[in-house]
Amino acid sequence: MATIAANIQQVEDRIRAACKQAGRDVQSVTLLTVSKTFPAEAVREAVHAGQHRFGENYVQEAIEKMQALADLRPQLQWHLIGPLQSNKTRVVAEHFDWVHSVDRLKIAERLSAQRPPGLPPLQVCLQVNISGEASKSGLLPDEVAPVARAVAALPQLRLRGLMAIPEPAEDLERQRQPHRALRCLLEQLQADGLALDTLSMGMTADLEAAVLEGATMVRVGTAIFGTRPRPAG
Ligand SMILES: *Cc1c(COP(=O)(O)O)cnc(C)c1O
């Protein structure tokens, strides 16, 4: 049975190979270890294997893991990557380091107002519905620029870039298209004067496509922890 440490090694090898193919420095891609549905002890094992950044989808589950791992807190970064309802913004502003899934100005305003002044600014990405799927959350590409300008001006947030979860596709070329579209959107915002440095894209199935198109943060769960149990309820 593969261990978490061995799986992390394999994911890092995949990232390294994709960077080589793309002519990119391997340091330009950060691995975000997605630990949703896996217990705190699995996260601890990943920390021992050198990981420090963890992505979670469910706020309550994440808070429980943070508490179970409080002894490691100073070396850990917690990233919320799942949908965020406005009634959860306060607990998120108080406990997380990053939020990748900001998809409305109102959510960003609440996070900024509720971020405790003693903490560094909350690092945020805007989630973009890059494949334009009716059922998906995220801003439509046309909506991104005005929201990005408004979010960038909020005092307790630091807008870092864009995040997307493209529609699954089998072949590499089809996988690359939405990632390329997200990169172009980021480049437009940069050209408009926003200082952004993060493209959060690429998961277990499509991290190569994402790295080839410029991902700076890949969010990988299954390849590290294994297949997720179906969440109850
Ligand atoms: C679950 C999840 C991931 C990780 O997906 P894997 O396919 O398990 O690597 C990445 N990003 C988001 C937003 C997720 O919800």
PDBQT file of the ligand as one rigid body, heavy atoms in Angstrom, charges set to zero:
ROOT
HETATM    1  C1  LIG A 301     -11.639  18.218  -3.883  1.00  0.00    +0.000 C 
HETATM    2  C2  LIG A 301     -11.056  19.386  -4.588  1.00  0.00    +0.000 A 
HETATM    3  C3  LIG A 301      -9.765  19.339  -5.139  1.00  0.00    +0.000 A 
HETATM    4  C4  LIG A 301      -8.906  18.091  -5.160  1.00  0.00    +0.000 C 
HETATM    5  O1  LIG A 301      -9.386  17.213  -6.129  1.00  0.00    +0.000 OA
HETATM    6  P1  LIG A 301      -8.655  15.820  -6.435  1.00  0.00    +0.000 P 
HETATM    7  O2  LIG A 301      -9.259  15.405  -7.719  1.00  0.00    +0.000 OA
HETATM    8  O3  LIG A 301      -8.988  14.910  -5.302  1.00  0.00    +0.000 OA
HETATM    9  O4  LIG A 301      -7.208  16.085  -6.536  1.00  0.00    +0.000 OA
HETATM   10  C5  LIG A 301      -9.263  20.493  -5.710  1.00  0.00    +0.000 A 
HETATM   11  N1  LIG A 301      -9.983  21.634  -5.744  1.00  0.00    +0.000 NA
HETATM   12  C6  LIG A 301     -11.217  21.713  -5.228  1.00  0.00    +0.000 A 
HETATM   13  C7  LIG A 301     -11.950  22.996  -5.293  1.00  0.00    +0.000 C 
HETATM   14  C8  LIG A 301     -11.801  20.597  -4.657  1.00  0.00    +0.000 A 
HETATM   15  O5  LIG A 301     -13.044  20.690  -4.159  1.00  0.00    +0.000 OA
ENDROOT
TORSDOF 0
